[in-house]
């Protein structure tokens, strides 16, 4: 008869690898044939037992007037009571129970023979086995204290409490040779659990292979343990391999195994299988652990399905699984990569409200998320908090901050961060750190500081890459130091760096800021960097050539370069035309950009308003678009088309810190110069509006003036 768990000590723990809670009680009742070995001594206040109640050493106070014999407490296999399955100590069941003073010598004797004392002694055997030398002789010597024929439940307890993986295997061998085993699978399971805790994958897989070769059939607990071991050892493919072998042995996965394998499929990169199992888990209401939810959030995030990550997080909370710091960090990282800094803030706020203490990974995810989204206030606040708490920064985190400062023009903050990075013992600046510093100074037009940062980079042993030299050329171009631009270009070629599309775009941009008389020096550089682009520039500056050929040559070039630089090339070429007062060519290039869908949605029409959207265009392209739009309005009037009640120009109100002014300021001045009736709307920032009547009157006057000057 199995021991009743209510009479065993209350201490227990859960082991997901075994698939069931392991406690002193559950280990002792693994098989119904296992026998208890003693009564339990309970300290209790004075209490008399009714004579009518039959005595049971497992149901009430075991302190009786008569001490059970050692044979009845721990029978041998030859004992008649063992063979008949009778519970030892039950010979007193027909007798009346009496209370015994717990302070008497008899009580002390019974206490030594209690279940709790027995369990404690077995745990001490486990500790001795952990500490002894990893030799067969030493392990056998320690294990022999259990006798020549140890009980199977004793062996399970000893192995289950071991931590030394080598000695656990040797102890298993010892007990296999001396114990009458009815469920040998359990001995393998608890030994596998020891190997799992120690993350000894090769030994665990080898032991499982031996188990199968010997004909010992693995059960669900075996597979759950080996899958969890592979999971802990970061071997998701192995976890999947053993999971897919379960049907061969007639095993069906349970909730715990499914939880582990969803995580394994996700880590192994089989996203479809992981998500398919998750859908099944939701339908059949499996219990999933927090690690699996963390993996699902990461799987969705890695595939770019950031809404899926959020849905998993909300479903997890609805199922009553409390988020932990790992889950929150995973979601923070996903939302940071998604460019959703407001969600990053919300999740971090929930962490604080739920009492989840942030760790280094939390702050790193916050800093990356705010840095990528260009939220300087939040990013710098996180950085300062990390410094205050003495948290280590990494080169990547420093570079994230520096790149953010470079993009938004935070020069002073970048210099301070770079200096703190230099003082750090563990995070010295790398080539990307210097690249950001050079970019920051060059974009703000600080030539001396740019050159100083470049020299500092060289002294640190880093050669400039194409990104650094692109920034340097941009800086010299803004300062109109054409000779230095040419010198830097030659240096790039000497370093064996091949100019790419972005670099050539930078040369084009520099040309838009270069005086006409010095354009020949840069045309030579462009020809060497990209011969096709060189021919286009030469055709553009040739005042005698027609616009048609330029448009065709540009079309062919745009078909060869990457999508990400096409708009920049069009902008620069149009800007160059505007600077050289080649308006016809500028209009042809704008028309090409519209044909190729490089510029889209710059015109909109409704029954109440026609609008021109120039936000995102370069200054020259925006002014060219305005010129074309005004001509289109004039033709509409000439053709008898009715203008809407309202006309508008949308320039946007954004302004890059490195720029002296945005499109709105330039357009305001240009519209005044044209005497156009467009005025900045007080309730719509970045919009210039006019009415139908005012527009028609102005267009008529403009037409009259053109006829007069013709």
N, C-alpha and C positions, 0 to 999 in steps of 0.2 A: 504493500500500500504506500502510495507516495506521500511525502510530507506535505502538510498544509502550509501554504505560503504565509498564512497569517501568523504562524508561530515562529517563523524565521526572522532574523534581524531585518529591519526595514530598509537598510542601505541597498541601493540598486543603481544600475546605470544602463543606458541604452547604447547599443552598438548596432549601427545601421548595416554594418557589413555582415552581421550574423542574421539580421532580419527579425530578431525578436529581442525583447529586453532581457539582459542577463543580470540576474540577481542571485543572491545566495539561495533563494528558494527555487528559482527556475532552474538553476544548475542541478540542484538536488533532485528535481523531479523530471529529469530528461526522459527517463523511461519508467513506466509503471512498475517494472520489476525491481527498481532500485529500492533499497531498504534504508530507513533512518537508522542512525547509529546511537542516538541517546535521547534522553529527555532533556528538556530545557529548564534551567533554573530561572525563576522569575521573582524579583524582589517585589513584594506587594504588602500592603497593609494587612493587619490581622483580619482573616476572613475564614468562616466556617463553611464547609461544603456539605450540602444536603446528602444524607446517607442514601437517598434514593437515586442519586446521580451516579452512573457507572464511571469508574475512573478511566481517563484517557490521558496519557502523558502529552498529547499534542493538542488537547482542547482546553486544559486548565492548568493550574499551578502544579508542576511536577514534583514539588517537594513532598514526599510521602514519608511515612514512618519506616519504610523498608527500602533500602538501597538496591536498585537492580544490579544484577551481576554483570561482569564485563562480557560474558558470553552472550547474554541477552541483549546487551547494548550494541555489540559489534560481532554478530555471528559469523562463523566460518562457512564456506560453501558446503561443508559436510553436515552442518547443523540441520536437524530436522525442521527447525523453524524457518531456516533459509529456503530449504527445498519445498516446503509447503506454502511459501509466500506469506507466512504469518508474520505480522509486525512484531519485532522483538520488543519486549516490554509490555506486550498486550496480555501477558499472563496475569497482570494485576488488574485487568479490566473488570473482573468480576468482584474485585474487592472495593470496599469503600475508601474514598480519598480522605486524607486528614491533612490538616495544616501543620507544617514544620517550621519552627523558628528559624528564620534565615541567618541568624547569628550562631546557630549550632554547628558543631564539626560535621554533622551529616550533610547539612546544606552546602558546606564548602566542598565536600566530596562530590555532590551532585552537580555543583556548578562547574567543576573541572570536566565532568562528563557531558556537559550540555552541548547543544548544537552550535551555539555561538562560539564556545571555546574550541570545539572541533574545527570549525571553519577558520578561526584565527590561527590555529596550529598549521592548517594546510597552506594558508597564505604565507606563513613563515617558511614553509618548505619551498614555496615558489621563490621567495626572496633569497634563500640559500642557493637555489639552482641558478638564479640570475647572477649571483656573485662568484660562483665557483669557476674554475678554469674550464675552458671549452674543450674538454677531452672526454671521451667515452667513459674512461675510468672514474674521473672526478664526478661527472654527472650521475653515473650509476650509484656511486657511493652515497651521494646526497639523497637520491630518489629512493634508495633502499630502506629509508626510515619508514616507508609506508608498508613494508613487509613484502613477502614473496608473492602474495596474491592480493594486491591492492584493489579496493572497490573501484568500479568504473566511474562513479560519481566523484570519488576522491581525486582520481586522475584528471577529470575534466576541470575541477576547481583549481588544481595545481597548474595545469597548462594555461588555463584562462587568465591566471594572475601573473604569468611570466612576461618579461619584457626583453630578455636577451634572446634574439632570434636564433643564434647558433645553438645555444644550450637548450632552447625549446625543441628544436629538431632532435637533438640527442636524447632529451627526456622522452619525447614521443617514441623513439626507437626502444628505449628501455621499457616503457610501460606496455608497448605492443607485445613484447616477449613475455610479460608476466601477468597480464590482466585478461580475465575472461571478458571478451568484448562482444556486446550485443549490438551496439550501434557505433562502429568504428568511424563512421562518417563524422560524428561529433568531435572526436579527438582530432581529426584532420582539420575540422573547421576552426576549433579554438587555436590550433597551431598556426593556421593560415592567418588568423586574426593578429597573432603576435607579429608575424612577418609583415602584415599590412601596416601595423602601427610603426614598425621600424622602416617601412618603405623599402623592403628587400624584394623587389619585383622578381628578379631571376630565381631566387630561392623559392618564392611563393609559386611561381609557374612550374618550377621543377617538381615541387612537392605535389601539386595538383596532378601533374602528369604521372607521377609515381602512384598516386591514389587511384587513378583510372586504370593504369596497367595492372594493379593488384586486384582489380575487380570490385573495388569499393566505390559504390555508386554515389556521385556527388548529388547534393540536393540544392534547393533554392538558396539556402544560406551559404553554401560553398560558392555558388556563382556570384551571389551578391558580394561576398567577401573579396573574391578575385577581381571583380569588376571595380570595386571601390579601391582596391590596392593599385590597379592600373591608373585609376583616376587620380589618386594621390601622387603617383609617380610620374604624372604628366605623360602618360602613354595612352591617349584616347583610342588609338587604333587597336591596341591590345584589348581594351575594354570592349570595343565593338566586336572584335573577333570572338571573345569568349561568350558574349551575349548571344551571338548568332549560333553558338553551339548548344545552347540550352535545350532546344527541342530534341536533339539527338539523345538526351538522357531523360526525356520525359518531364522536363521541368518547365513550368510556366512562370514568367516573370511576375513578381508582385510589385506593389507600389514603390517599395524601396529600390528595387532593381531598376524599375522604369525611371525613377528620379535620377539615378546615377547614369543610366545609359543615355537619357536625353542630354545630359551634360557632356557625356563622352562624344556623342555624335556631333554636338556643337563644336567641341574643341578639335575634333578630327576634321572639321571642315565640311561635313555632310549636313549642310544647313537644311536641305529639304527634308531629310529623315528626322532631324531634330524637331523641326516645326510640325511635321506630320504626327510625331509621337506626342507633341505638346497639345495639338488639337484633340487627339484621342484622350489624353489625360484630362482635358477640360470636360469632354463629353462623359467620361466614366468616373469623373471626380476622384482621380488618384491623388494621393498625398505627395506633393513635391517639396523638396527641401529648399532652403534659401540659396544653396550653392547652385542648384539647377536653375532657379529663377535668375540668378546673376548671369549664368551662361546664356540663357535665353535673351536677356536684355542685351548682352554683348553680341550675340548672333544677329539679332535684328539690327543693331547699330552698325555692325561690320558690313551688312548687306545694304546699308543706306536706308533701311526702313525705320526711321527714327520714331515715327508714330507707333510702330509695332512695339518698340522698346517701352514707350510710355504706357501702352495698353497692358503689356505684361506686368508692369509695375503696379498699375491700378488693380488688375485682376488678383495679383498676389496679396495686396492689402485687403481686397474683398473676401479672399479665402481665409483671412485671419493670420497669414504669415507675416510676422513683423519684419520690416526692412532692417537690415543691419548695415554696418558701415561699408562692407564690401559691395552690397547691392547699390547703395547710394552712390558710392564712388564710380561704379560701372555706369550708372545712369547719368551722373554728372559728366563723365567723359563722353558718353554718346551725345548728350545735348550740346556739349562744347563743340564736338565735331560737326554737329548739325547746324551750327551757327545760331543757336537759340539761347542767348545769354539770359533772357528773362526767365526761361525754364530752369536754368542753372541756379538763378537766385531763389526761385520757388522751392526747388528740391533742397537746397542748403538750409532754407528757412524751416522746412519740415524736419530736417535732421535735428536742428536745435530744439524745436518744439517737442520732438519725441525723445529727447535726451540722448541722442546718438552722438558720441564724442568724435569730432573730426580727427583724422590722423594725417600723416604726411601726404598720402595719396589723395585725400580729400582736397587739401590745399593745392596740390599740383594740378588736379583736375580743374579746380576753380580758376587757377592762374592761366592754364592753357585755354580754357573756355572764354574767359574775358579777354585774354590777349588776342586770340584769333578773331573775336568779334569786334575788336578795337573799342573796348570799353575801358578807357585808360584809368578812370577813377576807381572802378572796382578792381581792376588788375593790380594797380599800385597799392591799393588798400590790402589786398591779400598778400602781396609781397612784403609789405611792412609788418603785417601780423606774423608771417613766417619768421621774419628776422627777429621780432620781439620774443617769439617762443623758442628761439634758438634752433629752428629747423634748418637742415641742410638744403641748400639750393643745388641744382644740377646745371650743367652747361646748357642743356636743352631748355630748361626753364628760363635761365638768364637770356638765352638767345630769343626765346618767345617774347620776352619783355622788350628787348632791344629792337626786334623786328616791328613790334607794335609802335614803339616810339618813332621808328624811322618812317612808318607809313603815315602817321598823323602829325609828325613834326614836333614831337616833344624832345627838343634838343637838350635842354638842361637836365631833364629827368634821365635821358639816355646816358649823358656824360656821368652823372652820379652813379647809375647802375653799373656802368662799365668800370668805374673806379673801384666800386665795392667788389666787383668780380675779380679785378686784378689783385685786391688785398686778400681774397679768399685763397686758402691753401689747397682746397680740393677742386676748385672750379676756375682754372685759368682760362682766359679767352682763347677761343679757337679761330679758325679762318672765318667762320660765319659771324662770330662776334665782331671781328674787325671789319667784315663786310658791311654789317649793319651800321657801325660807327662811321665808316666812310660815306655810306649812303645818306646818313642823317646830315652830315656836314655839307655834302655836295648838293643835296636837294634844297638846302637853305642858302646855297650860294656862298658858303664860307670857304673860299679857296685855300687860304693859309691853313685852316684847321683840317681841311680835307687832305692836303699834302702832308701835314703832320701825322695824321692818323695812318696814312698810307706808309709813311716811313717807319712808323711804330710797328706796323704789320710786318714789314720787311725785316726789321730788327728782331722780331719774335720768331723769325724763321719760316714765315708763310709767304708763298708767292701769290700775287693777286690773281684771282680767277676772272672769268669773263664778266661776272656780275659786278665785281669791284671796279674793273676798268670801264664798264658801261657807266657806272655812277661818276667816275672821274671825268670821263668825256662829257657827260651831261653838265657837270659843274663848270668845266672850262667853257663849254658852249654858252651857258647862261652868262658867264663873265665876258663873253665875246673874245676869248683868247684862242683864236683859231689855230695859231701855230702850236699851242700846247695840245690842242685836240689832235692835230696831225702827228705830233710826237708820241702821244699816248697810243694812237692807232698803230703806229709802227712798232711800238713796244709790244703790243698785243700779238702782232705777227711774229716778232722775234721769239716770244715765249711759246710759239707753236700752237696758239689758240686759233681755232677756226671761227670766224665771225658767224653768228647765227641770225635768225630772223629778228630777234629782239634787239640785238646789237645794231643791225642795219636800221631798224626803226629808230634807235637812238640817234644815229648819224643823221637820219632825215629830220628828226626833231631839232637837232643842233642847227641844221641848215635853215630852219624857219626863223632862227634867232641871229643868223649871221648876215653882216652887211653884204650887199650885192656884189661889191668889188672883190670879196674874198671867197665867193662861192666856188670858184674854180679849184681852190685847194681841197675843199671837201668833196667835190665831185670826183676828184681823183681817188680819194679814199673809198668812196661808195663804189666806184668801178672795180676796185680791187676786192672789195668785200663781197659784192654781188653784181656781176657784169650786167645782168638783165635790168636790175634796178638802176645801175649807172646809165644805161641807155635811156631809160625813162626820164631820169633827171635831166640829162642833156637835151632831150626832146622838149621837156617842159620849159627850160630856160631859153630855148631857141624861139625868139619872138616871131620869127618868120614862118615857123611850122604851124600847121592847122591843128585844131583840137581833136579831129577825128582819129588821127594816127596815135596821139597820146592816149586816147581812150582805149583803143584796141590793144596797145602794148601793155597798158595797165591791167586790162582784163586778163591777159595771158599770165602776167606775173601773179595776180591775186589767185589764180587757179593753182599755183604751185606752192604757195606759202600756207602756214597753219591758220586755222580759223581765228585763233586768239589774237593774231597780230594784224588781221586784215583791216579792221576799223582804224587802228593806229596808223597804218600806212596811208589809208584814204585821207584821214584827218591831216596828216603831215603834208601830203602832196597838195591838198586843197589850200592849206595854210600858206604853202610856198607860192602857189599861184596868186593868192590874195596879196601877199607881200610884194610880189613883182607886178601887181596890177594887171594880172591876166585873168580877168573875170570870166571870160568865155570858157577858158580851159577849166576854171574852178567849177563852173556850172556843169560842164561835161562830166567831170569826175564825180560830182555829187549825184548826177543822174545815174552814173555807173554803180555807185554805192547803193542807190535805191533799187536798181535792177537786180543786183546780186544779193539783195536783202541784208546787206551789211548795215545799212541804216533802215530801221523799220519803225513804223508808227510815229513818224514825225508830223503827219497830217491827220487830223480828225475832223469829221463833219457830223453835225446833228441838225435837227430842225431849228434849234435855238442858238447854236454857236458853232463857228468854225475856228479851229485852233492850229497853231504851229508849235510843235514840241521840240525844242533844241537842247533840252537838258541832256548832258552826256556827250555832246558834240564839242569839238575843238572850237576856238574862237572863229577861225577862218571859215570852217564848215558851217557854223551857226549863222554867221553873217551872210554867207552864200545862200543858205536855206531861206533866210529872211528875204533876200533879194528876189529869189525865185518865187516865193510865196506872194510877195507884193505884186509881182508881174502877173501871177495867176489870178489874183483878185481883180486886177485891171481888166484882164481878158474876160473874166466872168461878167463884169459890168458891160463890157462891149458886146457880149453875146446875149445881153438881156436877161442874164440869170439873176435871180433875187438873192441878195445877201441876207444872212440871218440877223436877228436882233443884236447879237453880240459877237465880237471877234476877239480872240485872245492869243497871247504869245506866252508860252510856258518856258521859262529859263531855269527854274529851280532856284533855291536860295542857298544851296550848299556852297561852301568855299573851302578849298584845301588850304591848310595853314601855310604851306610853302608859297601859295599864289598871292600876289598883291591884291587881286580882286577877282570876283567871280563873274559869271556870264551876266548876271542881273545888272551889275554896275556898268559893265561895258554896253549892254543893250540900252540901258536908260540914257546914256550919253549919246549913243548912235541914233536912237529914236528922236531925241531932241534935235540932233543935227539934221535929220530928215524932215523935221517939223511934223512928224507923224502924231496923230491924236491918241496914241496909246499911253496909258498912265498906270503906274503900279497900283494894284488893287490892295486896299488896306486890309481886307478880310481874307485875301487869298495870297499868301506869301509866295513870291516867285512868279507871279502872274502879272502881265501887262494887258489891260483890257481897253476896248473902245466900243462905241455903239455903231449901229449900221449907218445912221445918218452922218455921224462924224467921219466914218471911214469913207463913205461915198463922196462926201464933200472934199476930203483930202485927196482922194484918188483922181477926182476930176481936175483939181488944181494942178496936181502933179503932171497929168497928161497935157494940160495946156502949156505948162512950163517947158516940157520936153519938145512940144511942137514949135514953141517959140525959139528954142535954141537949136533946132534941127537945121 
